Amino acid sequence: MSTESVRCIGLFWFVLLSLSGPAGAAGVTREQNFDARWRFLRADTPGAEQPDFNDSAWRVLDVPHDWSIEDLPPNGSTNRIGPFDPDLSAGADATGNTVGGTGWYRKAFTLPKGDAGRRIAIRFDGVYLDADVWLNGELLGNHPYGYTPFSFDLTPHLKPGGETNVLSVRVRNEGQNSRWYSGSGIYRHVVLTVTDPLRVAEYGLQVTTPQVSPQAAMVQVRTEIVNDRSAPATATVRIRLIDAKGKTLAGGSRPIEIPAGDHGVSVQTLTVTSPRLWSPATPNLYQAEAELLVGGKVVDATTTTFGIRKVEVDAEHGFRLNGEPLKLKGGCLHHDNGPLGAAAIDRAEERRVELMKAFGFNAIRTSHNPPSPAFLDACDRLGLLVLDEAFDCWVYGKKPDDYHRFFEAWSDRDITAMVQRDRNHPSVIMWSIGNEIPERFDRPDLARRLRATVLTQDPTRPITAAINPMWEPQNRLRNWETDSDTAFLYLDVGGYNYQPQKFASDHARQPQRVMMTTESFPKDAFEYWAAVKEHVYVIGDFVWTGMDYLGESGIGHSGLDHPKYEWNQPWPWFNAYCGDIDLCGFKKPQSYYRDVVWSRVPLALAVHAPIPEGRWETISGWGWPDEHQSWTWPGQEGRPLNVAVYSRCDTVRLELNGKLIGEQPVSAATKLTAYFAVPYSPGELRAIGYLGGREIARVSLRTVGAPAGLRLTPDRSTIHNDRNDLSFVTVEVVDQDGNLVPNAAIPVRFEISGAGELAAVGSGNPRLPESFQQPKRTTFEGRCLAIVRPLGRSGKVTLQAEADGLASATTTLQVR
């Protein structure tokens, strides 16, 4: 089945469930999408929690929403550009010079009279940061962590059916609370849940597969029931397992008695014969449906998606999925969606997963926080393994105002929320309890407590954490051999950040330890992957990072001479620029090398930008040489350019315009690389790979002409009339023959009409700050991106792109 077919099926399932929700008693919709038409103010204001507060002048918008990606008001400053403020205090480069602050959201709604006597709850999938929630002026509670879901029971404070209720949310993203771009606001979905007081608990339907074989799978379904009725209840829990075609494969019923105000658990074990196993190559999914019946009548019903698969890991055999050895080709990912900011629009989350898989990854580490449900849904559908991570800090903070303020009071609740929400996802293969924790060597009690909390919710997956002995400022490492053993004590898999040299010696001392690189440098890809291949107990490598992200400005820089800053780079840098994929989803030079390292292709070709005489290149730890897949270098005629040929062949030959430049052997000793100095002359640069004297591959780069026009290429020309769908339109500057002009930096203007809006524009340039929301963008290496979002109705969308002196381009999308 094609990726597009899988995507369409997945989106159909999402639309069906998000718009309708699982049916409850008498067909009542259990979960109702609550994203539409919130009123928003980007400021603090007294009294906004009161239901009679006048919010008529506030903006009306749909969530998911991120106010930090929006254009800043001038406020008398002439330096602000789009969402960026270069005049912020020290440390703002961590979040890309974007602004947080305080914001308010309010939503007025009424409930049908038929909902009287039912339990009404609100769930927020993610609010960054420190959210206070009121209903009709009554404070429901506070939730500080920006990455975990939380819910409140609205029932006690609701007005009767037909009367207006007002939900108010204050969000405080204040101070220095993140080491990367966090975004601000209600940036994930909001769901209204309507149930009987006797109901399946939120995240109370848990599915595990304790025995798996090609012949049969044992599927265990654990259902937690809550009884908020005033009297004891005798009920029946009915379970069905359903395949992708809607066929019931197995089912069963079990009675349960629950006292008033209490809860109970029903466990049923079912058998699926000849199961279709879940794996990255075959991401087969099933549904488990739970119905709760009283007197033969359904009073509640809910479903969950799961996969049948078996995860095993040990030092003797490595990582196995369904009994088969598998090495993890991993990438770390932060949570932002580039030009869209942190807004977790479903199609944007899905596209990141598609890109990672398309560029060769089979695993993702969600750095350094739980991802959105939509992201994990996409990993399930498309077949990517996930290392699901909880925290970036515990009791010692890395920023003055980060999660360390809340850890003691909230960490057990937050990690429980993560595991309960995510434990049915077959893509999730491991839990991470932390990243580079400052107290990792001298507070084993914290690791023990977090481990115990995870295991109470899910004992089926291994637990890991990322350990880096070099992390400052609270570096308490005295001796690696003894102190690191403390750090790894409560981990099933040891996560090593940037420490491949420790694998062999640690294995000799601790032969049962399973290891992986939870972070690695892009430019050392060969060494890291060689260690993974050599040692069975090293199960994978997660590069920092799979995709560029906002904030940690410029950690992946390269530049001429010794830079002033060795870590983050100063304004105008605003994104990290260390990914295999850039901020808009385009392939970067290190990804071409990784293709060869991972044996995806036998041959790749790259040309280094000219370095003026007397100067030299400096590359950061996370950087990459200033290479390009281009043989278009006007003004460099006759000057030697450095050319790299990456190959798994034994010999490579380089030709320019059919004439031999040279031949070189390549091997592990050369890190699969051959370098040539080539005097620049326009034409065709061609590399040929030989194995045992036989040509097995060739690639070439050709000089292109001057910019002549624009080309628009949507990733999909037909999209759904749902606010959670998007079309990503690639904008290219092309010559008269339609070739991409790889050095074009040209301002492009956009016009859009019809049933869609321009949600965002962007480019991969890490140091040209521009608005993501104005209808104009400067191309970077000949490309930029326009993101179209449906308005919620069917029809056509026309997007036009123009640039001075170039032929314009138009594309039409269908919204259905």
Solvent accessible surface area in square Angstrom, and as a share of the most:
residue,aa,sasa,rsa
1,M,176,0.79
2,S,62,0.40
3,T,81,0.47
4,E,83,0.37
5,S,44,0.28
6,V,29,0.17
7,R,4,0.01
8,C,54,0.32
9,I,81,0.41
10,G,1,0.01
11,L,8,0.04
12,F,117,0.49
13,W,56,0.20
14,F,43,0.18
15,V,32,0.19
16,L,95,0.47
17,L,69,0.34
18,S,20,0.13
19,L,110,0.54
20,S,54,0.35
21,G,10,0.10
22,P,19,0.12
23,A,57,0.44
24,G,6,0.06
25,A,8,0.07
26,A,96,0.75
27,G,57,0.55
28,V,43,0.25
29,T,44,0.25
30,R,13,0.05
31,E,47,0.21
32,Q,58,0.26
33,N,54,0.28
34,F,17,0.07
35,D,10,0.05
36,A,53,0.41
37,R,160,0.58
38,W,0,0.00
39,R,74,0.27
40,F,2,0.01
41,L,51,0.25
42,R,63,0.23
43,A,43,0.33
44,D,90,0.47
45,T,26,0.15
46,P,124,0.78
47,G,30,0.29
48,A,0,0.00
49,E,37,0.17
50,Q,76,0.34
51,P,44,0.28
52,D,127,0.66
53,F,52,0.22
54,N,118,0.60
55,D,24,0.12
56,S,78,0.51
57,A,102,0.79
58,W,22,0.08
59,R,119,0.43
60,V,60,0.35
61,L,20,0.10
62,D,29,0.15
63,V,2,0.01
64,P,5,0.03
65,H,16,0.07
66,D,4,0.02
67,W,0,0.00
68,S,3,0.02
69,I,9,0.05
70,E,14,0.06
71,D,44,0.23
72,L,18,0.09
73,P,65,0.41
74,P,97,0.61
75,N,111,0.57
76,G,80,0.77
77,S,35,0.23
78,T,133,0.77
79,N,73,0.38
80,R,57,0.21
81,I,69,0.35
82,G,14,0.14
83,P,0,0.00
84,F,1,0.00
85,D,8,0.04
86,P,33,0.21
87,D,89,0.46
88,L,63,0.31
89,S,89,0.57
90,A,92,0.71
91,G,29,0.28
92,A,15,0.12
93,D,42,0.22
94,A,6,0.04
95,T,32,0.18
96,G,1,0.01
97,N,10,0.05
98,T,13,0.08
99,V,37,0.21
100,G,21,0.20
101,G,31,0.30
102,T,16,0.09
103,G,0,0.00
104,W,4,0.01
105,Y,0,0.00
106,R,8,0.03
107,K,24,0.10
108,A,69,0.53
109,F,20,0.08
110,T,74,0.43
111,L,18,0.09
112,P,88,0.55
113,K,160,0.68
114,G,66,0.64
115,D,19,0.10
116,A,85,0.66
117,G,69,0.66
118,R,32,0.12
119,R,53,0.19
120,I,3,0.01
121,A,6,0.05
122,I,0,0.00
123,R,28,0.10
124,F,0,0.00
125,D,5,0.03
126,G,0,0.00
127,V,1,0.00
128,Y,6,0.02
129,L,11,0.05
130,D,23,0.12
131,A,0,0.00
132,D,10,0.05
133,V,0,0.00
134,W,26,0.09
135,L,0,0.00
136,N,23,0.12
137,G,20,0.19
138,E,89,0.40
139,L,105,0.52
140,L,33,0.16
141,G,18,0.17
142,N,53,0.27
143,H,10,0.05
144,P,1,0.01
145,Y,13,0.05
146,G,0,0.00
147,Y,9,0.03
148,T,1,0.00
149,P,8,0.05
150,F,19,0.08
151,S,42,0.27
152,F,32,0.13
153,D,55,0.28
154,L,0,0.00
155,T,54,0.31
156,P,99,0.62
157,H,65,0.29
158,L,37,0.18
159,K,78,0.33
160,P,92,0.58
161,G,22,0.21
162,G,56,0.53
163,E,88,0.39
164,T,69,0.40
165,N,0,0.00
166,V,13,0.08
167,L,0,0.00
168,S,0,0.00
169,V,0,0.00
170,R,54,0.20
171,V,0,0.00
172,R,69,0.25
173,N,15,0.07
174,E,86,0.38
175,G,60,0.58
176,Q,68,0.30
177,N,13,0.07
178,S,10,0.06
179,R,37,0.14
180,W,12,0.04
181,Y,1,0.01
182,S,5,0.03
183,G,2,0.02
184,S,0,0.00
185,G,0,0.00
186,I,0,0.00
187,Y,1,0.00
188,R,4,0.02
189,H,22,0.10
190,V,0,0.00
191,V,16,0.09
192,L,3,0.02
193,T,17,0.10
194,V,1,0.01
195,T,1,0.01
196,D,19,0.10
197,P,29,0.18
198,L,0,0.00
199,R,20,0.07
200,V,3,0.02
201,A,15,0.11
202,E,77,0.34
203,Y,57,0.22
204,G,2,0.02
205,L,10,0.05
206,Q,15,0.07
207,V,8,0.05
208,T,28,0.16
209,T,23,0.13
210,P,72,0.46
211,Q,109,0.49
212,V,22,0.13
213,S,39,0.25
214,P,92,0.58
215,Q,127,0.56
216,A,38,0.29
217,A,2,0.01
218,M,61,0.27
219,V,0,0.00
220,Q,64,0.29
221,V,0,0.00
222,R,86,0.31
223,T,1,0.00
224,E,40,0.18
225,I,1,0.00
226,V,28,0.16
227,N,0,0.00
228,D,74,0.38
229,R,77,0.28
230,S,118,0.76
231,A,53,0.41
232,P,107,0.67
233,A,8,0.06
234,T,88,0.51
235,A,4,0.03
236,T,46,0.27
237,V,1,0.00
238,R,92,0.34
239,I,1,0.01
240,R,90,0.33
241,L,0,0.00
242,I,22,0.11
243,D,28,0.15
244,A,61,0.47
245,K,182,0.77
246,G,51,0.49
247,K,130,0.55
248,T,59,0.34
249,L,60,0.30
250,A,18,0.14
251,G,44,0.43
252,G,26,0.25
253,S,68,0.44
254,R,117,0.43
255,P,103,0.65
256,I,19,0.10
257,E,135,0.60
258,I,2,0.01
259,P,74,0.47
260,A,43,0.33
261,G,65,0.63
262,D,61,0.32
263,H,101,0.45
264,G,14,0.14
265,V,58,0.33
266,S,4,0.03
267,V,55,0.32
268,Q,9,0.04
269,T,67,0.39
270,L,21,0.10
271,T,78,0.45
272,V,4,0.02
273,T,102,0.59
274,S,85,0.55
275,P,12,0.08
276,R,150,0.55
277,L,34,0.17
278,W,0,0.00
279,S,20,0.13
280,P,19,0.12
281,A,92,0.71
282,T,68,0.40
283,P,33,0.21
284,N,29,0.15
285,L,22,0.11
286,Y,8,0.03
287,Q,24,0.10
288,A,0,0.00
289,E,28,0.12
290,A,0,0.00
291,E,32,0.14
292,L,0,0.00
293,L,16,0.08
294,V,42,0.24
295,G,87,0.84
296,G,66,0.63
297,K,124,0.53
298,V,34,0.20
299,V,9,0.05
300,D,1,0.00
301,A,10,0.08
302,T,15,0.09
303,T,42,0.24
304,T,27,0.16
305,T,37,0.22
306,F,3,0.01
307,G,8,0.08
308,I,0,0.00
309,R,26,0.09
310,K,78,0.33
311,V,25,0.14
312,E,52,0.23
313,V,34,0.20
314,D,49,0.25
315,A,8,0.06
316,E,132,0.59
317,H,94,0.42
318,G,3,0.03
319,F,3,0.01
320,R,33,0.12
321,L,9,0.04
322,N,38,0.19
323,G,45,0.43
324,E,116,0.52
325,P,101,0.64
326,L,52,0.26
327,K,58,0.25
328,L,0,0.00
329,K,49,0.21
330,G,0,0.00
331,G,0,0.00
332,C,0,0.00
333,L,7,0.04
334,H,8,0.04
335,H,13,0.06
336,D,8,0.04
337,N,14,0.07
338,G,3,0.03
339,P,3,0.02
340,L,12,0.06
341,G,0,0.00
342,A,1,0.01
343,A,8,0.06
344,A,4,0.03
345,I,3,0.02
346,D,12,0.06
347,R,8,0.03
348,A,2,0.02
349,E,4,0.02
350,E,3,0.02
351,R,29,0.11
352,R,14,0.05
353,V,0,0.00
354,E,30,0.13
355,L,26,0.13
356,M,0,0.00
357,K,73,0.31
358,A,63,0.49
359,F,36,0.15
360,G,14,0.14
361,F,3,0.01
362,N,23,0.12
363,A,1,0.00
364,I,0,0.00
365,R,0,0.00
366,T,6,0.04
367,S,0,0.00
368,H,5,0.02
369,N,3,0.01
370,P,1,0.00
371,P,8,0.05
372,S,3,0.02
373,P,33,0.21
374,A,14,0.11
375,F,3,0.01
376,L,0,0.00
377,D,55,0.28
378,A,0,0.00
379,C,0,0.00
380,D,3,0.02
381,R,38,0.14
382,L,12,0.06
383,G,0,0.00
384,L,0,0.00
385,L,0,0.00
386,V,0,0.00
387,L,2,0.01
388,D,0,0.00
389,E,0,0.00
390,A,1,0.01
391,F,1,0.01
392,D,19,0.10
393,C,3,0.02
394,W,8,0.03
395,V,32,0.18
396,Y,66,0.25
397,G,17,0.16
398,K,25,0.10
399,K,40,0.17
400,P,89,0.56
401,D,41,0.21
402,D,12,0.06
403,Y,18,0.07
404,H,53,0.24
405,R,114,0.41
406,F,33,0.14
407,F,0,0.00
408,E,113,0.51
409,A,67,0.52
410,W,47,0.16
411,S,0,0.00
412,D,53,0.28
413,R,127,0.46
414,D,1,0.01
415,I,0,0.00
416,T,28,0.16
417,A,19,0.15
418,M,0,0.00
419,V,0,0.00
420,Q,49,0.22
421,R,19,0.07
422,D,0,0.00
423,R,12,0.04
424,N,20,0.10
425,H,22,0.10
426,P,3,0.02
427,S,0,0.00
428,V,0,0.00
429,I,1,0.01
430,M,0,0.00
431,W,0,0.00
432,S,0,0.00
433,I,1,0.00
434,G,0,0.00
435,N,0,0.00
436,E,9,0.04
437,I,5,0.02
438,P,0,0.00
439,E,0,0.00
440,R,10,0.04
441,F,5,0.02
442,D,48,0.25
443,R,75,0.28
444,P,43,0.27
445,D,50,0.26
446,L,4,0.02
447,A,11,0.08
448,R,117,0.43
449,R,69,0.25
450,L,0,0.00
451,R,54,0.20
452,A,52,0.41
453,T,20,0.12
454,V,1,0.00
455,L,59,0.29
456,T,101,0.59
457,Q,36,0.16
458,D,1,0.01
459,P,97,0.61
460,T,69,0.40
461,R,17,0.06
462,P,15,0.09
463,I,0,0.00
464,T,0,0.00
465,A,6,0.05
466,A,1,0.01
467,I,5,0.03
468,N,13,0.07
469,P,6,0.04
470,M,135,0.60
471,W,34,0.12
472,E,100,0.45
473,P,91,0.57
474,Q,52,0.23
475,N,48,0.24
476,R,84,0.31
477,L,49,0.24
478,R,174,0.63
479,N,71,0.36
480,W,16,0.06
481,E,69,0.31
482,T,88,0.51
483,D,13,0.07
484,S,0,0.00
485,D,33,0.17
486,T,40,0.23
487,A,8,0.06
488,F,10,0.04
489,L,110,0.55
490,Y,51,0.19
491,L,22,0.11
492,D,55,0.29
493,V,0,0.00
494,G,1,0.01
495,G,0,0.00
496,Y,1,0.00
497,N,0,0.00
498,Y,28,0.11
499,Q,11,0.05
500,P,37,0.23
501,Q,117,0.52
502,K,47,0.20
503,F,2,0.01
504,A,60,0.46
505,S,57,0.36
506,D,0,0.00
507,H,52,0.23
508,A,86,0.67
509,R,77,0.28
510,Q,66,0.29
511,P,67,0.42
512,Q,149,0.66
513,R,30,0.11
514,V,6,0.03
515,M,0,0.00
516,M,0,0.00
517,T,0,0.00
518,T,1,0.01
519,E,9,0.04
520,S,1,0.01
521,F,46,0.19
522,P,0,0.00
523,K,79,0.33
524,D,44,0.23
525,A,3,0.03
526,F,28,0.12
527,E,63,0.28
528,Y,5,0.02
529,W,14,0.05
530,A,36,0.28
531,A,14,0.11
532,V,0,0.00
533,K,115,0.49
534,E,129,0.58
535,H,35,0.16
536,V,70,0.40
537,Y,14,0.05
538,V,0,0.00
539,I,0,0.00
540,G,0,0.00
541,D,3,0.01
542,F,1,0.00
543,V,1,0.01
544,W,9,0.03
545,T,0,0.00
546,G,0,0.00
547,M,14,0.06
548,D,7,0.04
549,Y,4,0.01
550,L,2,0.01
551,G,0,0.00
552,E,16,0.07
553,S,0,0.00
554,G,0,0.00
555,I,4,0.02
556,G,4,0.04
557,H,5,0.02
558,S,26,0.17
559,G,28,0.27
560,L,66,0.33
561,D,37,0.19
562,H,118,0.53
563,P,23,0.15
564,K,174,0.74
565,Y,93,0.35
566,E,122,0.55
567,W,147,0.51
568,N,21,0.11
569,Q,17,0.07
570,P,55,0.35
571,W,76,0.27
572,P,55,0.35
573,W,20,0.07
574,F,0,0.00
575,N,0,0.00
576,A,0,0.00
577,Y,48,0.18
578,C,0,0.00
579,G,0,0.00
580,D,1,0.00
581,I,0,0.00
582,D,9,0.05
583,L,5,0.02
584,C,1,0.00
585,G,5,0.05
586,F,22,0.09
587,K,41,0.18
588,K,11,0.05
589,P,26,0.16
590,Q,4,0.02
591,S,2,0.01
592,Y,64,0.25
593,Y,11,0.04
594,R,6,0.02
595,D,10,0.05
596,V,0,0.00
597,V,2,0.01
598,W,11,0.04
599,S,73,0.47
600,R,100,0.37
601,V,56,0.32
602,P,52,0.33
603,L,7,0.03
604,A,6,0.05
605,L,7,0.04
606,A,1,0.01
607,V,0,0.00
608,H,22,0.10
609,A,16,0.12
610,P,48,0.30
611,I,61,0.31
612,P,66,0.42
613,E,179,0.80
614,G,70,0.67
615,R,111,0.41
616,W,145,0.51
617,E,43,0.19
618,T,31,0.18
619,I,49,0.25
620,S,10,0.07
621,G,26,0.25
622,W,30,0.10
623,G,1,0.01
624,W,25,0.09
625,P,33,0.21
626,D,60,0.31
627,E,12,0.05
628,H,38,0.17
629,Q,50,0.22
630,S,9,0.06
631,W,1,0.00
632,T,11,0.07
633,W,34,0.12
634,P,90,0.57
635,G,57,0.55
636,Q,37,0.16
637,E,97,0.43
638,G,55,0.53
639,R,140,0.51
640,P,94,0.59
641,L,3,0.01
642,N,85,0.44
643,V,0,0.00
644,A,3,0.03
645,V,0,0.00
646,Y,9,0.03
647,S,0,0.00
648,R,78,0.28
649,C,5,0.03
650,D,56,0.29
651,T,38,0.22
652,V,0,0.00
653,R,60,0.22
654,L,0,0.00
655,E,13,0.06
656,L,16,0.08
657,N,74,0.38
658,G,52,0.50
659,K,152,0.64
660,L,94,0.47
661,I,60,0.30
662,G,17,0.16
663,E,91,0.41
664,Q,57,0.25
665,P,99,0.62
666,V,6,0.03
667,S,52,0.33
668,A,66,0.51
669,A,97,0.76
670,T,55,0.32
671,K,97,0.41
672,L,8,0.04
673,T,12,0.07
674,A,2,0.01
675,Y,142,0.54
676,F,17,0.07
677,A,67,0.52
678,V,0,0.00
679,P,72,0.45
680,Y,5,0.02
681,S,46,0.29
682,P,66,0.41
683,G,26,0.25
684,E,39,0.17
685,L,0,0.00
686,R,55,0.20
687,A,0,0.00
688,I,5,0.03
689,G,0,0.00
690,Y,48,0.18
691,L,87,0.43
692,G,74,0.71
693,G,68,0.66
694,R,163,0.59
695,E,71,0.32
696,I,64,0.32
697,A,18,0.14
698,R,119,0.43
699,V,50,0.28
700,S,37,0.24
701,L,26,0.13
702,R,153,0.56
703,T,42,0.25
704,V,26,0.15
705,G,38,0.36
706,A,80,0.62
707,P,53,0.33
708,A,39,0.31
709,G,6,0.06
710,L,13,0.07
711,R,89,0.32
712,L,21,0.11
713,T,69,0.40
714,P,25,0.16
715,D,61,0.32
716,R,14,0.05
717,S,60,0.39
718,T,61,0.35
719,I,1,0.01
720,H,65,0.29
721,N,60,0.31
722,D,17,0.09
723,R,59,0.22
724,N,11,0.05
725,D,0,0.00
726,L,0,0.00
727,S,0,0.00
728,F,10,0.04
729,V,0,0.00
730,T,28,0.16
731,V,0,0.00
732,E,26,0.12
733,V,0,0.00
734,V,14,0.08
735,D,6,0.03
736,Q,160,0.71
737,D,111,0.58
738,G,29,0.28
739,N,65,0.33
740,L,51,0.26
741,V,3,0.02
742,P,26,0.16
743,N,81,0.42
744,A,6,0.05
745,A,72,0.56
746,I,33,0.17
747,P,87,0.55
748,V,0,0.00
749,R,101,0.37
750,F,7,0.03
751,E,114,0.51
752,I,50,0.25
753,S,68,0.44
754,G,42,0.40
755,A,3,0.02
756,G,6,0.06
757,E,56,0.25
758,L,30,0.15
759,A,22,0.17
760,A,1,0.01
761,V,1,0.00
762,G,0,0.00
763,S,1,0.01
764,G,2,0.02
765,N,25,0.13
766,P,4,0.03
767,R,127,0.46
768,L,65,0.32
769,P,10,0.06
770,E,38,0.17
771,S,14,0.09
772,F,0,0.00
773,Q,72,0.32
774,Q,78,0.34
775,P,65,0.41
776,K,120,0.51
777,R,3,0.01
778,T,21,0.12
779,T,1,0.01
780,F,45,0.19
781,E,57,0.25
782,G,0,0.00
783,R,56,0.20
784,C,0,0.00
785,L,1,0.01
786,A,0,0.00
787,I,0,0.00
788,V,0,0.00
789,R,20,0.07
790,P,0,0.00
791,L,72,0.36
792,G,38,0.36
793,R,131,0.48
794,S,68,0.44
795,G,32,0.31
796,K,126,0.53
797,V,0,0.00
798,T,48,0.28
799,L,0,0.00
800,Q,55,0.25
801,A,0,0.00
802,E,59,0.27
803,A,5,0.04
804,D,116,0.60
805,G,84,0.81
806,L,27,0.13
807,A,62,0.48
808,S,58,0.38
809,A,15,0.12
810,T,80,0.46
811,T,18,0.10
812,T,63,0.37
813,L,0,0.00
814,Q,52,0.23
815,V,2,0.01
816,R,166,0.61
